Amino acid sequence: MEHARIVRWGFVMSIFLLFSANIAAGQSLASPTASFSEQTSYPAFPSKDLIYYFCGSNGHQSGALKAASKSASVTFNWEKFNPVTGIFDFYSNETGLTSTLTGLSNGCYRVSFRENGIDYSYRAWIMNGWIVPSASISESNCQSFKLLGSATGAVYQYFDLSTRQPVTLVPGYKFIWSSENIPVASIQNPVINQPPAKNTDYRLEVTDRAGCMQSNTVTYQSIVANAKFSWKTDQKSDPGFSNYQAPLEVNFVNESENGDPDKYEWFLFKEKTQIEQEASAGGQIDSIMERIYLQNAVYTYENTGKYKVKLIAAKQSTGFTCRDTFYLKDYIVIDTSLVKVTPAFTPNGDGVNDLLIVKTRSLQSLDFQVFNRWGKIVHKFSKSGFIPADSELAAWDGKVNNKLATPGVYFYVADAQGRDGERRRKKGFVQLIW
């Protein structure tokens, strides 16, 4: 399209320079306000004339011609060709150095004048161009829809000056579709695949051989959905670990476009290793752990592992129910189990290392005991159904009966059951320092 415009502009410039030379030399007939010009190609008449195009709305008469003498005041005699009789009829006359006609209708105009004993005569065709484009949509379904473009416009026609044979020019319509100022297609009736999940305007721009351009817009009423979601959790992250621990409550945030609120389907898949084991065993595989039919889903992952999630969004309209699927790009990864005890702590109230911390990850249960050197229990914590926040409850503040324990070495035993099926046992010494 851009190349065609450059070529056309180059041609217009050539014509303009040609007539500029004629004007500089003297006598001339030109149309400086024309939108575009080109030469006739008469079937029989031996000469060629220029056609000047003027763009506007249907029914306009914007044609203009300017005749000029070299230096003397002359009488310009204007005539218009009659294709019925084949002769030029009187149109008007005017005296001066130049004569300009405006508001001209379609046709061939001739101007004649005598200057310094020499007769001059020039001809030119006027064509008033216009376009009315039409844009519509058809064949709309879940996969695609079709843009329909059409145009009506001026009939560009001239006549052979000797035989009166009509010559009708092809309008040469060019169709350009765009949406949000982004080109979409350069054909008349393009098919748009993967329809947008929102009502979208499509602008049709139609240009003819003369460069006359008009546009029209049609709105695509979306019948498709675009599935998308993200997830988040309120569980506090630990800078020492890259993944969250079990149990993990996940809030799935629906970010879909144009889906019906009552037609969302969440598919929560089983843990990756479990699916692989079931697949290797043969037989029918059911990889789905849970289905949820809500716009936004909440789910608690009780066990360690890697989990995939899928969302299907649907849009129902007359004759169609269009569905779109979105898979979580990465796995939701939940840490394996862990029990780790700090080797020393200083319960002096300075806010630094005041507690004997039991570092835990993804535990199902924990039994934690601390003994003094005589084997007496000075701290005890035990819980089944362990959750991440319980690690703080399991910590020892260094007190026995609300009094600070004696500084020294203590012995601990930790017995935990992980949510990955592993039993975690730890025992060792810890030093209490004031």
C-alpha positions as CSV (number, residue, x, y, z in Angstrom):
1,M,0.0,0.0,0.0
2,E,2.7,2.4,1.0
3,H,4.7,1.6,-2.2
4,A,1.6,2.3,-4.3
5,R,1.2,5.7,-2.7
6,I,4.8,6.5,-3.3
7,V,4.5,5.6,-7.0
8,R,1.3,7.6,-7.3
9,W,2.8,10.6,-5.6
10,G,5.8,10.4,-7.9
11,F,3.5,10.5,-10.9
12,V,1.5,13.4,-9.5
13,M,4.7,15.3,-8.9
14,S,5.8,14.7,-12.5
15,I,2.5,16.1,-13.8
16,F,2.8,19.1,-11.4
17,L,6.4,19.8,-12.6
18,L,5.3,19.5,-16.3
19,F,2.6,22.1,-15.8
20,S,4.8,24.3,-13.7
21,A,7.1,24.4,-16.7
22,N,4.3,25.3,-19.0
23,I,3.1,28.1,-16.7
24,A,6.6,29.4,-16.5
25,A,6.9,29.3,-20.3
26,G,3.6,31.0,-20.8
27,Q,0.2,29.7,-21.9
28,S,-1.3,26.8,-19.9
29,L,-4.4,25.0,-18.5
30,A,-4.0,23.3,-15.1
31,S,-5.7,22.4,-11.9
32,P,-3.6,23.0,-8.9
33,T,-6.3,21.9,-6.4
34,A,-6.9,18.5,-8.0
35,S,-6.5,15.4,-5.7
36,F,-4.9,13.4,-8.5
37,S,-4.4,13.4,-12.3
38,E,-3.7,10.9,-15.0
39,Q,-3.8,10.8,-18.8
40,T,-6.6,9.6,-21.0
41,S,-6.2,6.7,-23.4
42,Y,-8.7,7.4,-26.1
43,P,-9.7,4.4,-28.3
44,A,-9.5,6.4,-31.6
45,F,-8.8,10.1,-30.9
46,P,-5.1,10.7,-31.6
47,S,-4.3,13.1,-28.7
48,K,-4.1,12.6,-25.0
49,D,-5.6,14.8,-22.3
50,L,-5.3,15.1,-18.6
51,I,-8.0,13.9,-16.2
52,Y,-8.2,15.8,-12.9
53,Y,-9.9,14.1,-10.0
54,F,-11.5,15.9,-7.0
55,C,-12.5,14.0,-3.9
56,G,-15.6,14.7,-1.9
57,S,-19.0,13.4,-0.9
58,N,-21.6,12.0,-3.2
59,G,-23.1,14.6,-5.5
60,H,-20.4,17.2,-4.9
61,Q,-19.0,19.4,-7.8
62,S,-15.6,20.5,-6.8
63,G,-13.8,20.5,-10.2
64,A,-11.6,23.5,-10.9
65,L,-9.5,24.6,-13.9
66,K,-7.2,27.6,-14.4
67,A,-6.1,28.9,-17.8
68,A,-3.3,31.5,-18.2
69,S,-1.9,33.6,-21.0
70,K,1.8,34.5,-21.1
71,S,1.7,38.3,-20.5
72,A,-1.3,39.9,-22.4
73,S,-4.9,40.2,-21.3
74,V,-7.0,37.9,-23.5
75,T,-10.5,36.6,-23.8
76,F,-10.8,33.0,-22.6
77,N,-13.5,31.1,-24.3
78,W,-14.7,28.0,-22.3
79,E,-16.6,25.1,-23.9
80,K,-17.8,21.7,-22.6
81,F,-17.9,18.5,-24.6
82,N,-21.3,17.1,-25.3
83,P,-21.0,13.2,-25.6
84,V,-24.5,13.1,-27.2
85,T,-23.7,15.4,-30.2
86,G,-19.9,15.0,-30.2
87,I,-19.3,18.7,-30.2
88,F,-18.1,21.3,-27.6
89,D,-20.9,23.6,-26.4
90,F,-20.3,27.1,-25.2
91,Y,-19.8,27.3,-21.4
92,S,-18.5,30.8,-20.5
93,N,-15.9,33.4,-21.3
94,E,-13.7,35.8,-19.3
95,T,-11.1,38.4,-20.1
96,G,-7.8,38.8,-18.2
97,L,-4.4,37.3,-17.7
98,T,-5.9,34.2,-16.2
99,S,-9.4,32.6,-16.0
100,T,-10.5,30.1,-13.3
101,L,-13.6,27.9,-13.3
102,T,-14.8,26.3,-10.1
103,G,-17.7,24.1,-9.1
104,L,-17.3,22.1,-12.3
105,S,-19.3,18.9,-12.9
106,N,-17.9,15.9,-14.7
107,G,-16.9,16.3,-18.3
108,C,-14.3,17.5,-20.8
109,Y,-13.6,21.3,-20.8
110,R,-11.8,23.2,-23.5
111,V,-10.4,26.7,-23.3
112,S,-9.3,28.8,-26.3
113,F,-7.8,32.2,-26.6
114,R,-5.7,34.3,-29.0
115,E,-2.5,36.0,-27.8
116,N,-0.2,38.1,-30.0
117,G,-1.8,36.7,-33.1
118,I,-1.4,33.0,-32.1
119,D,-4.4,30.8,-31.3
120,Y,-4.1,28.5,-28.2
121,S,-6.4,25.7,-27.2
122,Y,-6.3,23.3,-24.3
123,R,-8.5,20.4,-23.0
124,A,-8.9,18.6,-19.7
125,W,-11.4,16.2,-18.1
126,I,-13.0,16.8,-14.7
127,M,-14.1,13.9,-12.5
128,N,-15.6,14.4,-9.1
129,G,-14.8,11.3,-7.0
130,W,-16.6,9.9,-3.9
131,I,-16.8,6.7,-1.9
132,V,-19.3,5.2,0.5
133,P,-17.8,2.2,2.3
134,S,-19.7,-0.5,4.1
135,A,-18.4,-2.7,6.9
136,S,-20.1,-5.7,8.5
137,I,-19.4,-9.1,10.2
138,S,-20.5,-12.6,9.2
139,E,-19.7,-16.2,10.1
140,S,-19.0,-15.4,13.7
141,N,-18.2,-18.5,15.8
142,C,-15.8,-19.7,18.5
143,Q,-12.8,-19.9,16.3
144,S,-13.1,-17.0,13.9
145,F,-15.3,-14.4,12.2
146,K,-15.3,-12.7,8.8
147,L,-15.1,-9.0,8.1
148,L,-17.1,-8.0,5.0
149,G,-16.1,-4.8,3.2
150,S,-17.7,-3.2,0.2
151,A,-17.9,0.2,-1.4
152,T,-19.9,2.2,-3.8
153,G,-18.5,5.3,-5.5
154,A,-18.3,7.6,-8.4
155,V,-18.3,6.2,-11.9
156,Y,-15.2,7.4,-13.6
157,Q,-16.0,7.7,-17.3
158,Y,-14.8,9.8,-20.2
159,F,-15.6,9.6,-24.0
160,D,-13.5,9.3,-27.1
161,L,-13.6,12.8,-28.6
162,S,-14.0,11.5,-32.2
163,T,-16.2,8.4,-31.8
164,R,-18.0,9.3,-28.5
165,Q,-17.2,5.8,-27.3
166,P,-17.4,5.7,-23.5
167,V,-14.3,4.6,-21.6
168,T,-15.1,3.5,-18.0
169,L,-12.2,3.4,-15.6
170,V,-12.0,0.7,-12.9
171,P,-12.2,2.4,-9.5
172,G,-9.5,0.2,-8.2
173,Y,-10.7,0.1,-4.6
174,K,-8.1,-0.8,-2.0
175,F,-9.3,-2.1,1.4
176,I,-7.4,-1.6,4.7
177,W,-8.8,-3.0,8.0
178,S,-7.4,-1.9,11.3
179,S,-8.2,-2.1,15.0
180,E,-7.0,0.2,17.7
181,N,-4.8,1.9,15.0
182,I,-3.1,-1.4,14.3
183,P,-3.4,-2.8,10.7
184,V,-5.3,-6.1,10.6
185,A,-5.7,-6.9,6.9
186,S,-5.3,-5.5,3.4
187,I,-7.9,-7.6,1.7
188,Q,-11.6,-6.9,1.2
189,N,-13.1,-9.8,3.3
190,P,-10.5,-11.1,5.8
191,V,-11.1,-13.9,8.2
192,I,-10.1,-13.1,11.8
193,N,-8.9,-16.1,13.8
194,Q,-8.7,-16.2,17.5
195,P,-11.4,-13.6,18.1
196,P,-10.9,-11.1,20.9
197,A,-12.7,-11.7,24.2
198,K,-14.1,-8.1,24.3
199,N,-16.3,-6.0,22.0
200,T,-13.8,-4.6,19.4
201,D,-14.2,-1.9,16.7
202,Y,-12.8,-2.7,13.3
203,R,-12.2,0.3,11.0
204,L,-12.4,-0.2,7.2
205,E,-10.6,2.4,5.0
206,V,-11.4,2.3,1.3
207,T,-9.3,4.2,-1.3
208,D,-9.9,4.4,-5.0
209,R,-7.7,5.0,-8.0
210,A,-7.9,8.8,-7.5
211,G,-6.8,8.6,-3.9
212,C,-10.3,9.4,-2.6
213,M,-10.6,7.8,0.8
214,Q,-13.5,7.2,3.2
215,S,-13.8,4.9,6.2
216,N,-16.5,3.0,8.1
217,T,-16.5,1.1,11.4
218,V,-18.1,-2.1,12.6
219,T,-18.1,-3.5,16.1
220,Y,-17.4,-7.1,16.8
221,Q,-19.7,-8.3,19.6
222,S,-17.5,-10.9,21.3
223,I,-18.9,-14.4,21.9
224,V,-15.7,-15.9,23.2
225,A,-14.0,-16.0,26.6
226,N,-10.3,-15.7,27.4
227,A,-9.3,-17.8,30.4
228,K,-6.6,-16.6,32.7
229,F,-5.8,-16.7,36.4
230,S,-3.0,-16.2,39.0
231,W,-2.7,-17.4,42.5
232,K,-1.6,-16.1,45.9
233,T,-1.4,-17.2,49.5
234,D,-1.4,-15.6,52.9
235,Q,1.3,-17.9,54.2
236,K,4.4,-16.0,55.3
237,S,7.4,-16.7,53.2
238,D,10.8,-17.7,54.7
239,P,13.8,-16.1,53.1
240,G,15.7,-19.4,53.7
241,F,13.5,-21.4,51.4
242,S,12.3,-20.8,47.9
243,N,9.0,-22.7,48.2
244,Y,6.0,-22.6,50.5
245,Q,5.3,-25.4,52.9
246,A,2.3,-27.7,53.5
247,P,-0.5,-27.2,54.4
248,L,-0.7,-24.3,51.9
249,E,-4.0,-22.5,51.3
250,V,-4.0,-21.0,47.8
251,N,-6.4,-18.4,46.5
252,F,-6.9,-18.7,42.8
253,V,-7.6,-15.2,41.3
254,N,-9.7,-15.4,38.1
255,E,-8.5,-12.9,35.6
256,S,-10.5,-14.2,32.6
257,E,-12.2,-11.9,30.1
258,N,-15.8,-12.2,29.0
259,G,-16.6,-15.5,30.7
260,D,-20.0,-16.2,32.2
261,P,-19.7,-16.1,36.0
262,D,-21.5,-19.4,36.4
263,K,-19.5,-21.3,33.8
264,Y,-16.0,-21.5,35.2
265,E,-14.4,-24.9,35.8
266,W,-11.2,-25.3,37.9
267,F,-9.2,-28.5,37.5
268,L,-6.6,-29.2,40.2
269,F,-4.3,-32.0,39.2
270,K,-2.8,-34.7,41.4
271,E,0.8,-34.4,42.5
272,K,3.2,-34.8,39.6
273,T,5.0,-37.9,40.9
274,Q,1.7,-39.6,41.7
275,I,0.5,-39.1,38.1
276,E,3.8,-40.5,36.7
277,Q,3.5,-43.5,38.9
278,E,-0.1,-44.2,37.8
279,A,0.9,-43.8,34.2
280,S,3.8,-46.2,34.5
281,A,1.4,-48.8,36.0
282,G,-0.8,-48.8,32.9
283,G,-4.5,-48.7,32.8
284,Q,-6.8,-45.7,32.8
285,I,-5.4,-42.6,34.5
286,D,-7.5,-40.0,36.3
287,S,-5.1,-37.1,36.9
288,I,-7.7,-34.8,38.4
289,M,-7.6,-34.4,42.2
290,E,-10.4,-31.8,42.5
291,R,-12.9,-29.9,40.4
292,I,-14.3,-26.6,41.6
293,Y,-17.2,-24.8,39.9
294,L,-16.7,-21.2,41.2
295,Q,-15.6,-17.9,39.7
296,N,-12.7,-17.8,42.2
297,A,-11.4,-20.9,43.9
298,V,-9.7,-21.5,47.2
299,Y,-7.9,-24.8,47.9
300,T,-5.6,-26.1,50.7
301,Y,-2.8,-28.4,49.6
302,E,-2.2,-30.8,52.4
303,N,0.9,-32.5,51.1
304,T,4.3,-31.9,49.7
305,G,4.7,-32.0,45.9
306,K,4.3,-30.3,42.5
307,Y,0.8,-29.4,41.3
308,K,-0.6,-28.2,38.0
309,V,-3.9,-26.2,37.7
310,K,-6.2,-25.7,34.7
311,L,-9.1,-23.2,34.3
312,I,-11.8,-23.4,31.6
313,A,-13.8,-20.2,31.0
314,A,-17.0,-20.3,28.9
315,K,-19.2,-17.7,27.2
316,Q,-22.7,-18.8,26.1
317,S,-24.6,-17.0,23.3
318,T,-27.3,-17.9,20.9
319,G,-26.1,-21.1,19.1
320,F,-22.7,-21.2,20.7
321,T,-21.0,-22.0,24.0
322,C,-17.3,-20.9,23.4
323,R,-14.7,-22.3,25.9
324,D,-11.1,-21.3,26.5
325,T,-8.5,-23.1,28.6
326,F,-5.6,-21.7,30.6
327,Y,-2.9,-23.8,32.2
328,L,-0.8,-22.6,35.1
329,K,2.6,-22.1,33.4
330,D,4.7,-23.4,36.4
331,Y,3.9,-25.9,39.1
332,I,2.7,-24.9,42.6
333,V,5.7,-26.4,44.5
334,I,5.3,-27.3,48.1
335,D,8.4,-28.1,50.2
336,T,9.5,-31.5,51.5
337,S,9.5,-31.9,55.3
338,L,12.2,-30.7,57.6
339,V,13.1,-30.4,61.3
340,K,16.0,-28.3,62.4
341,V,16.9,-27.0,65.9
342,T,19.1,-24.0,66.7
343,P,22.4,-25.0,68.5
344,A,22.3,-22.1,70.9
345,F,20.1,-19.3,72.2
346,T,20.3,-16.4,74.6
347,P,17.0,-15.7,76.4
348,N,18.2,-12.4,77.9
349,G,15.4,-10.3,76.5
350,D,17.5,-8.3,74.0
351,G,15.3,-9.3,71.1
352,V,18.1,-11.3,69.5
353,N,18.1,-15.1,69.5
354,D,15.8,-15.1,72.6
355,L,14.1,-18.4,71.7
356,L,15.1,-21.9,71.0
357,I,13.6,-22.2,67.5
358,V,12.5,-25.4,66.0
359,K,12.7,-24.8,62.2
360,T,10.0,-26.9,60.5
361,R,8.8,-27.5,57.0
362,S,5.6,-29.3,55.8
363,L,5.0,-31.4,59.0
364,Q,1.9,-33.5,59.8
365,S,2.9,-33.8,63.5
366,L,5.6,-32.8,65.9
367,D,6.7,-34.0,69.3
368,F,9.5,-31.8,70.8
369,Q,11.1,-32.2,74.2
370,V,14.0,-30.5,76.0
371,F,15.8,-32.1,78.9
372,N,18.3,-30.8,81.5
373,R,21.5,-32.6,82.4
374,W,19.6,-34.8,84.9
375,G,17.1,-36.0,82.3
376,K,14.2,-33.9,83.6
377,I,11.9,-32.4,80.9
378,V,12.1,-28.6,81.0
379,H,10.0,-28.0,77.8
380,K,7.5,-30.0,75.8
381,F,5.4,-29.5,72.7
382,S,3.3,-32.1,70.9
383,K,0.7,-31.6,68.2
384,S,-0.9,-33.6,65.4
385,G,-2.2,-31.7,62.4
386,F,0.8,-29.4,62.5
387,I,0.6,-26.1,60.6
388,P,3.4,-23.6,59.8
389,A,2.4,-21.2,62.6
390,D,2.9,-23.9,65.2
391,S,6.6,-23.6,64.9
392,E,6.4,-20.5,67.1
393,L,4.4,-22.4,69.7
394,A,7.0,-25.2,69.7
395,A,9.8,-22.7,70.6
396,W,11.3,-22.7,74.1
397,D,11.7,-19.3,75.8
398,G,14.4,-20.7,78.2
399,K,12.1,-20.6,81.3
400,V,11.1,-23.3,83.7
401,N,8.0,-22.5,85.8
402,N,8.2,-18.9,84.5
403,K,11.8,-18.5,85.7
404,L,15.0,-18.4,83.6
405,A,16.6,-21.8,83.4
406,T,20.2,-22.2,84.5
407,P,22.8,-21.5,81.7
408,G,24.4,-24.6,80.3
409,V,23.9,-27.5,77.9
410,Y,20.5,-29.1,77.4
411,F,19.4,-32.1,75.3
412,Y,16.5,-32.1,72.9
413,V,14.6,-34.8,71.0
414,A,12.3,-34.0,68.0
415,D,10.1,-36.6,66.4
416,A,8.1,-35.4,63.4
417,Q,6.0,-36.9,60.7
418,G,6.3,-35.1,57.4
419,R,3.5,-34.4,54.9
420,D,5.7,-36.1,52.3
421,G,5.4,-39.4,54.2
422,E,8.8,-39.1,55.7
423,R,9.5,-39.5,59.5
424,R,11.9,-36.8,60.7
425,R,13.8,-37.5,63.9
426,K,16.4,-35.1,65.4
427,K,18.2,-35.2,68.7
428,G,21.2,-33.3,70.0
429,F,22.5,-30.7,72.4
430,V,21.7,-27.0,72.7
431,Q,23.4,-24.4,74.8
432,L,21.5,-21.8,76.8
433,I,23.6,-18.7,77.2
434,W,22.8,-15.5,79.2
